[in-house]
């Protein structure tokens, strides 16, 4: 059922926005990146989260520049494809 007046539509969108978990990242924090590459023969027990990256810059609209800890390459990714890394801190 679709709400008829704009106020009800606004209330529904606020309820939906409250369900979204907003994670705040800091520069230098380590994160894991979601690996969404298509595989022909997927394996069930393999993790889809790649090795830790370090946050280097923020851009508008939740775009985050991350830096690979292995080779130093920079990637610009959507903030929704990241999750905090809770492992060992390397510095």
MOPAC internal coordinates of N, CA, C and O (Angstrom, degrees):
PM7 1SCF
backbone

  N    0.0000 0     0.00 0     0.00 0    0    0    0
  C    1.4524 1     0.00 0     0.00 0    1    0    0
  C    1.5297 1   109.01 1     0.00 0    2    1    0
  O    1.2310 1   120.79 1   -52.05 1    3    2    1
  N    1.2891 1   116.09 1   127.95 1    3    2    1
  C    1.4586 1   121.88 1  -178.63 1    5    3    2
  C    1.5288 1   109.61 1   -95.51 1    6    5    3
  O    1.2310 1   119.46 1   -47.95 1    7    6    5
  N    1.3171 1   118.63 1   132.05 1    7    6    5
  C    1.4653 1   120.62 1   178.71 1    9    7    6
  C    1.5262 1   111.13 1   -64.18 1   10    9    7
  O    1.2310 1   121.39 1   -35.39 1   11   10    9
  N    1.3152 1   114.94 1   144.61 1   11   10    9
  C    1.4675 1   119.62 1  -175.18 1   13   11   10
  C    1.5294 1   113.07 1   -86.49 1   14   13   11
  O    1.2310 1   119.49 1   142.11 1   15   14   13
  N    1.2990 1   118.57 1   -37.89 1   15   14   13
  C    1.4685 1   118.35 1  -177.46 1   17   15   14
  C    1.5322 1   111.01 1  -102.96 1   18   17   15
  O    1.2310 1   120.21 1   -22.94 1   19   18   17
  N    1.3359 1   117.21 1   157.06 1   19   18   17
  C    1.4719 1   121.34 1  -176.32 1   21   19   18
  C    1.5247 1   114.32 1   -62.94 1   22   21   19
  O    1.2310 1   120.20 1   149.33 1   23   22   21
  N    1.3470 1   117.23 1   -30.67 1   23   22   21
  C    1.4585 1   119.62 1  -178.77 1   25   23   22
  C    1.5272 1   110.86 1   -64.96 1   26   25   23
  O    1.2310 1   120.48 1   139.44 1   27   26   25
  N    1.3178 1   116.69 1   -40.56 1   27   26   25
  C    1.4625 1   119.67 1   178.19 1   29   27   26
  C    1.5287 1   110.31 1   -66.72 1   30   29   27
  O    1.2310 1   119.80 1   141.81 1   31   30   29
  N    1.3207 1   117.99 1   -38.19 1   31   30   29
  C    1.4610 1   120.84 1   177.49 1   33   31   30
  C    1.5283 1   110.28 1   -62.46 1   34   33   31
  O    1.2310 1   120.36 1   139.96 1   35   34   33
  N    1.3297 1   116.92 1   -40.04 1   35   34   33
  C    1.4578 1   121.58 1   179.93 1   37   35   34
  C    1.5263 1   110.22 1   -64.76 1   38   37   35
  O    1.2310 1   120.16 1   137.95 1   39   38   37
  N    1.3313 1   117.30 1   -42.05 1   39   38   37
  C    1.4595 1   121.05 1   179.97 1   41   39   38
  C    1.5283 1   110.68 1   -64.25 1   42   41   39
  O    1.2310 1   120.02 1   141.25 1   43   42   41
  N    1.3087 1   117.56 1   -38.75 1   43   42   41
  C    1.4555 1   119.90 1   177.90 1   45   43   42
  C    1.5216 1   111.03 1   -64.30 1   46   45   43
  O    1.2310 1   120.48 1   139.65 1   47   46   45
  N    1.3164 1   116.69 1   -40.35 1   47   46   45
  C    1.4566 1   118.40 1  -179.20 1   49   47   46
  C    1.5263 1   111.03 1   -68.20 1   50   49   47
  O    1.2310 1   119.33 1   145.31 1   51   50   49
  N    1.3227 1   118.88 1   -34.69 1   51   50   49
  C    1.4612 1   122.19 1   177.40 1   53   51   50
  C    1.5340 1   109.58 1   -65.76 1   54   53   51
  O    1.2310 1   120.15 1   138.55 1   55   54   53
  N    1.3309 1   117.31 1   -41.45 1   55   54   53
  C    1.4570 1   120.41 1   177.73 1   57   55   54
  C    1.5225 1   110.91 1   -62.11 1   58   57   55
  O    1.2310 1   120.51 1   139.83 1   59   58   57
  N    1.2987 1   116.64 1   -40.17 1   59   58   57
  C    1.4582 1   120.23 1   179.69 1   61   59   58
  C    1.5198 1   110.59 1   -69.00 1   62   61   59
  O    1.2310 1   119.65 1   141.75 1   63   62   61
  N    1.3315 1   118.27 1   -38.25 1   63   62   61
  C    1.4612 1   121.43 1   179.53 1   65   63   62
  C    1.5227 1   112.32 1   -66.75 1   66   65   63
  O    1.2310 1   120.02 1   149.18 1   67   66   65
  N    1.3298 1   117.57 1   -30.82 1   67   66   65
  C    1.4583 1   120.43 1   179.66 1   69   67   66
  C    1.5222 1   111.36 1   -67.99 1   70   69   67
  O    1.2310 1   120.20 1   157.05 1   71   70   69
  N    1.3184 1   117.22 1   -22.95 1   71   70   69
  C    1.4650 1   120.73 1   179.77 1   73   71   70
  C    1.5275 1   112.35 1   -76.64 1   74   73   71
  O    1.2310 1   120.26 1   159.41 1   75   74   73
  N    1.3144 1   117.11 1   -20.59 1   75   74   73
  C    1.4544 1   120.91 1  -177.85 1   77   75   74
  C    1.5283 1   109.03 1   -77.09 1   78   77   75
  O    1.2310 1   120.98 1   -53.55 1   79   78   77
  N    1.3173 1   115.73 1   126.45 1   79   78   77
  C    1.4500 1   120.61 1   178.72 1   81   79   78
  C    1.5205 1   108.53 1   -85.02 1   82   81   79
  O    1.2310 1   120.60 1   -62.31 1   83   82   81
  N    1.3208 1   116.45 1   117.69 1   83   82   81
  C    1.4527 1   120.83 1   178.78 1   85   83   82
  C    1.5213 1   109.06 1   -93.97 1   86   85   83
  O    1.2310 1   120.84 1   -59.71 1   87   86   85
  N    1.3140 1   116.00 1   120.29 1   87   86   85
  C    1.4522 1   121.58 1   179.74 1   89   87   86
  C    1.5193 1   107.31 1  -105.77 1   90   89   87
  O    1.2310 1   120.55 1   -51.16 1   91   90   89
  N    1.3099 1   116.55 1   128.84 1   91   90   89
  C    1.4502 1   121.12 1   179.61 1   93   91   90
  C    1.5237 1   109.14 1   -99.96 1   94   93   91
  O    1.2310 1   120.68 1   -51.99 1   95   94   93
  N    1.3097 1   116.30 1   128.01 1   95   94   93
  C    1.4494 1   122.24 1  -179.35 1   97   95   94
  C    1.5270 1   109.91 1  -106.59 1   98   97   95
  O    1.2310 1   121.15 1   -23.58 1   99   98   97
  N    1.3181 1   115.41 1   156.42 1   99   98   97
  C    1.4636 1   122.01 1   178.26 1  101   99   98
  C    1.5261 1   109.27 1  -119.95 1  102  101   99
  O    1.2310 1   119.53 1   -30.48 1  103  102  101
  N    1.3303 1   118.50 1   149.52 1  103  102  101
  C    1.4620 1   119.81 1   175.83 1  105  103  102
  C    1.5285 1   110.25 1   -61.28 1  106  105  103
  O    1.2310 1   120.70 1   -43.17 1  107  106  105
  N    1.3216 1   116.26 1   136.83 1  107  106  105
  C    1.4519 1   121.59 1  -177.83 1  109  107  106
  C    1.5162 1   114.19 1    90.41 1  110  109  107
  O    1.2310 1   120.19 1   169.99 1  111  110  109
  N    1.3355 1   117.25 1   -10.01 1  111  110  109
  C    1.4543 1   121.22 1   179.52 1  113  111  110
  C    1.5328 1   109.74 1   -73.97 1  114  113  111
  O    1.2310 1   120.39 1   -35.27 1  115  114  113
  N    1.3215 1   116.87 1   144.73 1  115  114  113
  C    1.4513 1   120.80 1   178.35 1  117  115  114
  C    1.5207 1   110.14 1   -91.52 1  118  117  115
  O    1.2310 1   121.08 1   -42.61 1  119  118  117
  N    1.3432 1   115.53 1   137.39 1  119  118  117
  C    1.4526 1   122.12 1  -178.43 1  121  119  118
  C    1.5241 1   109.69 1  -136.03 1  122  121  119
  O    1.2310 1   121.03 1   -17.37 1  123  122  121
  N    1.3364 1   115.64 1   162.63 1  123  122  121
  C    1.4547 1   122.14 1   172.90 1  125  123  122
  C    1.5215 1   108.17 1  -106.06 1  126  125  123
  O    1.2310 1   120.35 1   -37.79 1  127  126  125
  N    1.3383 1   116.93 1   142.21 1  127  126  125
  C    1.4626 1   122.19 1  -179.63 1  129  127  126
  C    1.5122 1   109.21 1  -105.62 1  130  129  127
  O    1.2310 1   120.24 1   -44.22 1  131  130  129
  N    1.3400 1   117.14 1   135.78 1  131  130  129
  C    1.4548 1   122.30 1   178.19 1  133  131  130
  C    1.5187 1   109.46 1   -72.03 1  134  133  131
  O    1.2310 1   120.13 1   -53.04 1  135  134  133
  N    1.3238 1   117.36 1   126.96 1  135  134  133
  C    1.4567 1   123.02 1  -179.42 1  137  135  134
  C    1.5248 1   108.33 1   -94.62 1  138  137  135
  O    1.2310 1   120.19 1   -70.46 1  139  138  137
  N    1.3292 1   117.25 1   109.54 1  139  138  137
  C    1.4611 1   121.16 1  -175.59 1  141  139  138
  C    1.5196 1   112.62 1  -107.49 1  142  141  139
  O    1.2310 1   119.97 1  -154.91 1  143  142  141
  N    1.3215 1   117.67 1    25.09 1  143  142  141
  C    1.4655 1   119.32 1  -179.12 1  145  143  142
  C    1.5287 1   109.98 1   -71.95 1  146  145  143
  O    1.2310 1   121.36 1   -37.13 1  147  146  145
  N    1.3080 1   115.00 1   142.87 1  147  146  145
  C    1.4618 1   121.73 1  -178.58 1  149  147  146
  C    1.5241 1   109.37 1   -77.73 1  150  149  147
  O    1.2310 1   120.65 1   -49.22 1  151  150  149
  N    1.3305 1   116.37 1   130.78 1  151  150  149
  C    1.4517 1   120.98 1   179.01 1  153  151  150
  C    1.5250 1   108.56 1  -119.17 1  154  153  151
  O    1.2310 1   120.74 1   -39.61 1  155  154  153
  N    1.3174 1   116.19 1   140.39 1  155  154  153
  C    1.4605 1   119.93 1  -179.74 1  157  155  154
  C    1.5258 1   112.03 1   -73.49 1  158  157  155
  O    1.2310 1   120.20 1   141.94 1  159  158  157
  N    1.3210 1   117.22 1   -38.06 1  159  158  157
  C    1.4503 1   121.61 1   179.95 1  161  159  158
  C    1.5246 1   108.92 1  -122.89 1  162  161  159
  O    1.2310 1   120.15 1   -94.34 1  163  162  161
  N    1.3303 1   117.31 1    85.66 1  163  162  161
  C    1.4655 1   119.14 1  -176.45 1  165  163  162
  C    1.5326 1   111.71 1   -68.52 1  166  165  163
  O    1.2310 1   120.97 1   -36.77 1  167  166  165
  N    1.3001 1   115.76 1   143.23 1  167  166  165
  C    1.4534 1   121.87 1   176.95 1  169  167  166
  C    1.5158 1   108.38 1  -105.00 1  170  169  167
  O    1.2310 1   120.61 1   -45.08 1  171  170  169
  N    1.2962 1   116.43 1   134.92 1  171  170  169
  C    1.4570 1   120.40 1  -173.23 1  173  171  170
  C    1.5244 1   113.73 1   -69.73 1  174  173  171
  O    1.2310 1   119.86 1   143.88 1  175  174  173
  N    1.3130 1   117.87 1   -36.12 1  175  174  173
  C    1.4559 1   120.06 1  -172.24 1  177  175  174
  C    1.5165 1   113.95 1   -92.11 1  178  177  175
  O    1.2310 1   119.54 1  -176.41 1  179  178  177
  N    1.3109 1   118.49 1     3.59 1  179  178  177
  C    1.4544 1   121.07 1  -178.12 1  181  179  178
  C    1.5341 1   110.74 1   -87.09 1  182  181  179
  O    1.2310 1   120.47 1   -45.04 1  183  182  181
  N    1.3019 1   116.70 1   134.96 1  183  182  181
  C    1.4565 1   121.31 1   179.93 1  185  183  182
  C    1.5268 1   110.20 1   -75.01 1  186  185  183
  O    1.2310 1   120.23 1   -34.91 1  187  186  185
  N    1.3210 1   117.16 1   145.09 1  187  186  185
  C    1.4503 1   121.30 1   179.19 1  189  187  186
  C    1.5238 1   111.51 1   -99.13 1  190  189  187
  O    1.2310 1   119.90 1  -172.06 1  191  190  189
  N    1.3147 1   117.80 1     7.94 1  191  190  189
  C    1.4609 1   121.95 1   178.10 1  193  191  190
  C    1.5097 1   108.43 1  -101.57 1  194  193  191
  O    1.2310 1   120.33 1   -52.74 1  195  194  193
  N    1.3291 1   116.98 1   127.26 1  195  194  193
  C    1.4576 1   121.35 1  -175.73 1  197  195  194
  C    1.5310 1   111.63 1   -84.78 1  198  197  195
  O    1.2310 1   121.29 1    -2.18 1  199  198  197
  N    1.3204 1   115.14 1   177.82 1  199  198  197
  C    1.4770 1   122.53 1  -176.16 1  201  199  198
  C    1.5324 1   110.95 1   -58.49 1  202  201  199
  O    1.2310 1   119.64 1   -18.35 1  203  202  201
  N    1.3286 1   118.29 1   161.65 1  203  202  201
  C    1.4675 1   120.71 1  -176.90 1  205  203  202
  C    1.5326 1   113.41 1   -63.63 1  206  205  203
  O    1.2310 1   121.81 1   -35.39 1  207  206  205
  N    1.3222 1   114.14 1   144.61 1  207  206  205
  C    1.4572 1   123.53 1   174.56 1  209  207  206
  C    1.5189 1   107.64 1  -123.18 1  210  209  207
  O    1.2310 1   120.55 1   -17.02 1  211  210  209
  N    1.3189 1   116.56 1   162.98 1  211  210  209
  C    1.4592 1   121.66 1   177.88 1  213  211  210
  C    1.5277 1   108.96 1  -113.86 1  214  213  211
  O    1.2310 1   120.28 1   -45.45 1  215  214  213
  N    1.3212 1   117.07 1   134.55 1  215  214  213
  C    1.4614 1   121.36 1   179.82 1  217  215  214
  C    1.5227 1   108.65 1   -75.41 1  218  217  215
  O    1.2310 1   121.28 1   -49.84 1  219  218  217
  N    1.3541 1   115.15 1   130.16 1  219  218  217
  C    1.4575 1   118.09 1  -179.77 1  221  219  218
  C    1.5248 1   112.94 1  -114.82 1  222  221  219
  O    1.2310 1   119.54 1   145.56 1  223  222  221
  N    1.3345 1   118.48 1   -34.44 1  223  222  221
  C    1.4695 1   121.03 1  -176.64 1  225  223  222
  C    1.5171 1   110.72 1  -149.13 1  226  225  223
  O    1.2310 1   121.42 1   -23.12 1  227  226  225
  N    1.3404 1   114.89 1   156.88 1  227  226  225
  C    1.4511 1   121.84 1   174.93 1  229  227  226
  C    1.5181 1   109.16 1  -116.76 1  230  229  227
  O    1.2310 1   120.60 1   -35.76 1  231  230  229
  N    1.3228 1   116.47 1   144.24 1  231  230  229
  C    1.4598 1   123.12 1   175.71 1  233  231  230
  C    1.5269 1   107.82 1  -125.41 1  234  233  231
  O    1.2310 1   119.96 1   -12.33 1  235  234  233
  N    1.3289 1   117.68 1   167.67 1  235  234  233
  C    1.4585 1   119.21 1   178.81 1  237  235  234
  C    1.5294 1   111.86 1   -63.84 1  238  237  235
  O    1.2310 1   120.95 1   -21.03 1  239  238  237
  N    1.3048 1   115.80 1   158.97 1  239  238  237
  C    1.4655 1   124.40 1   175.66 1  241  239  238
  C    1.5208 1   112.24 1    62.01 1  242  241  239
  O    1.2310 1   120.05 1  -138.37 1  243  242  241
  N    1.3428 1   117.50 1    41.63 1  243  242  241
  C    1.4591 1   125.22 1   174.35 1  245  243  242
  C    1.5207 1   114.19 1    61.76 1  246  245  243
  O    1.2310 1   119.36 1  -158.54 1  247  246  245
  N    1.3000 1   118.83 1    21.46 1  247  246  245
  C    1.4653 1   121.24 1   172.74 1  249  247  246
  C    1.5261 1   107.72 1   -83.55 1  250  249  247
  O    1.2310 1   120.99 1   -50.13 1  251  250  249
  N    1.3233 1   115.71 1   129.87 1  251  250  249
  C    1.4587 1   121.16 1  -175.28 1  253  251  250
  C    1.5207 1   108.72 1  -126.60 1  254  253  251
  O    1.2310 1   120.86 1   -45.66 1  255  254  253
  N    1.3224 1   115.97 1   134.34 1  255  254  253
  C    1.4659 1   121.00 1   175.68 1  257  255  254
  C    1.5175 1   107.63 1   -93.70 1  258  257  255
  O    1.2310 1   121.05 1   -57.06 1  259  258  257
  N    1.3380 1   115.59 1   122.94 1  259  258  257
  C    1.4546 1   120.77 1   179.76 1  261  259  258
  C    1.5193 1   109.41 1  -116.29 1  262  261  259
  O    1.2310 1   121.17 1   -25.31 1  263  262  261
  N    1.3155 1   115.36 1   154.69 1  263  262  261
  C    1.4643 1   122.02 1  -176.43 1  265  263  262
  C    1.5214 1   108.66 1  -119.97 1  266  265  263
  O    1.2310 1   120.62 1   -49.19 1  267  266  265
  N    1.3196 1   116.43 1   130.81 1  267  266  265
  C    1.4573 1   121.69 1   178.46 1  269  267  266
  C    1.5178 1   109.97 1   -69.32 1  270  269  267
  O    1.2310 1   120.37 1   -45.17 1  271  270  269
  N    1.3232 1   116.89 1   134.83 1  271  270  269
  C    1.4547 1   120.42 1   179.30 1  273  271  270
  C    1.5240 1   111.51 1   -79.24 1  274  273  271
  O    1.2310 1   120.09 1   159.64 1  275  274  273
  N    1.3313 1   117.43 1   -20.36 1  275  274  273
  C    1.4625 1   120.59 1  -178.58 1  277  275  274
  C    1.5247 1   112.28 1   -78.52 1  278  277  275
  O    1.2310 1   120.61 1   125.98 1  279  278  277
  N    1.3510 1   116.43 1   -54.02 1  279  278  277
  C    1.4685 1   118.94 1  -173.77 1  281  279  278
  C    1.5239 1   114.19 1  -120.63 1  282  281  279
  O    1.2310 1   119.34 1   177.26 1  283  282  281
  N    1.3247 1   118.86 1    -2.74 1  283  282  281
  C    1.4521 1   121.40 1   174.56 1  285  283  282
  C    1.5199 1   116.04 1    83.40 1  286  285  283
  O    1.2310 1   119.17 1  -171.05 1  287  286  285
  N    1.3345 1   119.18 1     8.95 1  287  286  285
  C    1.4625 1   121.55 1   178.06 1  289  287  286
  C    1.5269 1   110.33 1   -72.11 1  290  289  287
  O    1.2310 1   120.86 1   -33.41 1  291  290  289
  N    1.3410 1   115.96 1   146.59 1  291  290  289
  C    1.4639 1   121.84 1   177.92 1  293  291  290
  C    1.5141 1   110.06 1   -99.94 1  294  293  291
  O    1.2310 1   120.65 1   -39.24 1  295  294  293
  N    1.3438 1   116.37 1   140.76 1  295  294  293
  C    1.4559 1   123.59 1   176.28 1  297  295  294
  C    1.5141 1   107.80 1  -129.13 1  298  297  295
  O    1.2310 1   120.04 1   -37.35 1  299  298  297
  N    1.3237 1   117.53 1   142.65 1  299  298  297
  C    1.4540 1   121.83 1   172.39 1  301  299  298
  C    1.5225 1   107.00 1  -107.59 1  302  301  299
  O    1.2310 1   120.46 1   -61.14 1  303  302  301
  N    1.3259 1   116.72 1   118.86 1  303  302  301
  C    1.4583 1   121.71 1  -175.81 1  305  303  302
  C    1.5263 1   109.91 1  -130.99 1  306  305  303
  O    1.2310 1   121.57 1   -15.73 1  307  306  305
  N    1.3123 1   114.61 1   164.27 1  307  306  305
  C    1.4473 1   121.87 1   174.60 1  309  307  306
  C    1.5252 1   108.34 1   -74.11 1  310  309  307
  O    1.2310 1   119.74 1   -40.22 1  311  310  309
  N    1.3100 1   118.09 1   139.78 1  311  310  309
  C    1.4531 1   122.19 1  -178.87 1  313  311  310
  C    1.5118 1   113.86 1   -64.01 1  314  313  311
  O    1.2310 1   119.98 1   159.61 1  315  314  313
  N    1.3397 1   117.63 1   -20.39 1  315  314  313
  C    1.4536 1   120.85 1   179.07 1  317  315  314
  C    1.5200 1   111.99 1   -76.02 1  318  317  315
  O    1.2310 1   119.78 1   166.84 1  319  318  317
  N    1.3275 1   118.02 1   -13.16 1  319  318  317
  C    1.4620 1   121.43 1   179.01 1  321  319  318
  C    1.5284 1   112.11 1   -92.56 1  322  321  319
  O    1.2310 1   120.45 1  -169.48 1  323  322  321
  N    1.3212 1   116.75 1    10.52 1  323  322  321
  C    1.4608 1   121.20 1  -178.36 1  325  323  322
  C    1.5184 1   110.29 1  -118.30 1  326  325  323
  O    1.2310 1   121.40 1   -27.88 1  327  326  325
  N    1.3243 1   114.93 1   152.12 1  327  326  325
  C    1.4620 1   119.93 1   169.06 1  329  327  326
  C    1.5203 1   107.75 1  -141.67 1  330  329  327
  O    1.2310 1   120.02 1   -30.26 1  331  330  329
  N    1.3312 1   117.57 1   149.74 1  331  330  329
  C    1.4649 1   120.41 1  -177.04 1  333  331  330
  C    1.5246 1   111.36 1   -61.80 1  334  333  331
  O    1.2310 1   121.07 1   -36.20 1  335  334  333
  N    1.3170 1   115.56 1   143.80 1  335  334  333
  C    1.4496 1   122.58 1   177.86 1  337  335  334
  C    1.5142 1   108.11 1   -94.89 1  338  337  335
  O    1.2310 1   120.15 1   -57.88 1  339  338  337
  N    1.3261 1   117.32 1   122.12 1  339  338  337
  C    1.4661 1   121.64 1  -176.16 1  341  339  338
  C    1.5175 1   112.59 1  -102.88 1  342  341  339
  O    1.2310 1   119.52 1  -166.32 1  343  342  341
  N    1.3326 1   118.52 1    13.68 1  343  342  341
  C    1.4550 1   121.92 1  -177.74 1  345  343  342
  C    1.5103 1   112.04 1   -83.52 1  346  345  343
  O    1.2310 1   121.49 1    23.73 1  347  346  345
  N    1.3095 1   114.76 1  -156.27 1  347  346  345
  C    1.4639 1   121.08 1  -178.82 1  349  347  346
  C    1.5234 1   110.67 1   -67.49 1  350  349  347
  O    1.2310 1   120.75 1   -38.65 1  351  350  349
  N    1.3055 1   116.18 1   141.35 1  351  350  349
  C    1.4658 1   122.23 1   179.68 1  353  351  350
  C    1.5246 1   107.89 1   -92.94 1  354  353  351
  O    1.2310 1   120.28 1   -58.71 1  355  354  353
  N    1.3517 1   117.08 1   121.29 1  355  354  353
  C    1.4612 1   120.44 1  -176.94 1  357  355  354
  C    1.5204 1   110.30 1  -105.67 1  358  357  355
  O    1.2310 1   119.69 1   -69.64 1  359  358  357
  N    1.3097 1   118.20 1   110.36 1  359  358  357
  C    1.4730 1   123.32 1   175.12 1  361  359  358
  C    1.4795 1   109.77 1  -156.49 1  362  361  359
  O    1.2310 1   120.10 1   180.00 1  363  362  361

